[in-house]
Amino acid sequence: MKPDETVRKVSKPLWIVLGVLLLSIVAFLDYISGVEFSFSLFYLLPITLISWAISERLGLVFAILGSCVWIVVDILSNSNRTSNLFAYLWNATARLGFFLLPVFMIRLNRALQREQELARTDFLTGVLNARFFHELAQMEINRSLRYKRPFSIAFIDVDNFKTINDTFGHTEGDTVLRAIAMNIKAHLRKTDIVARVGGDEFVVLLPETDAQTAPVVISNMQRALLSEMNESGWSVTFSIGVLTLSDPRLSVDEILGRADQLMYMVKNSGKNNIQYAIHPAEDTYALKL
C-alpha cells in the first residue's frame, strides 16, 4: 500500500490539515448525534488517511489525538457519566488500541512490500535480480507466443571490470556497477526490463522490439554507457549479444544461453562490440563501433 504519484505531489502540511479537519468533523457529528448513534468507526478515517499518505508514525499521533477527542466528546455529551479517573483512562486505552489497528495494518503491508521488493531486486544495483527476471521473461515469452509480437534480449558483459577491482578496490567496482545499472535504465523505456545476472553481467529485455529496432536501441545505450565510463575515468567497455525472437519456442535459459553465446563471440573477436541474431532464422551480424 504505497501512495501513488498524485498523493506524493500533495504537501505534508496539506495532508495534516485535511486529517485534522476530518477528525474535527467526525468529532462534531459524534457530539451532536448523542448516544443514539455511534461514530467510533469513522474516527479511523483520518488515522488511516494520515498513516497511508504520510507515515505510520504520524498516524500513531492521530490515533492518540483521536482517542483524546473521543473522551472529550464523551464528557461533553454526558454519554460517559462515570467520575472514576481510572475508568476514563481505561476507556481511552481501549479506544487507542482500536485506533491503532489501521496504523499497524499499513505498517505490516509496507513491510511485506519491502520484503517482496528485496526478493526481486539486486541489493547492489537496484535493478532486478536473475530469479525475478526469469519470471518476467517467461511471461514475455507467453505473451509473444499468444499475440505474435517479437521481443529482444541483450546480454551485456563489462569488459576489463576485474581491472577496476584490482586497481581501485571493490568499493570503486561497486560504484561502477551501480552507475552502469542506472545508465542502462535511463536510456531505455519504462516497459523494458533490466536485471543483473552475474558479477559484471546484465541482461535487458525489450518487449515488442524487432530486429530493426533492437540495433538502434542497444547501440544508443552502449554509446551512452561508454561516454559515462570515459567521463568518470573508468577504462571499461561493453561486449553485448542481442537475440531477437519472433517465435520464441525456447525456455528462458535457452534464450539467455544463446544471447550469452553471442556476447562471447564479441569477447573472442576483440570485445567492445555488439553481435545480433534472429530466432528462428538464426542469422548473426555484428555492429561495428
Order of alpha helices (4+ residues) and beta strands (2+ residues): alpha-alpha-alpha-alpha-alpha-beta-alpha-beta-alpha-alpha-beta-beta-alpha-beta-alpha-beta-beta
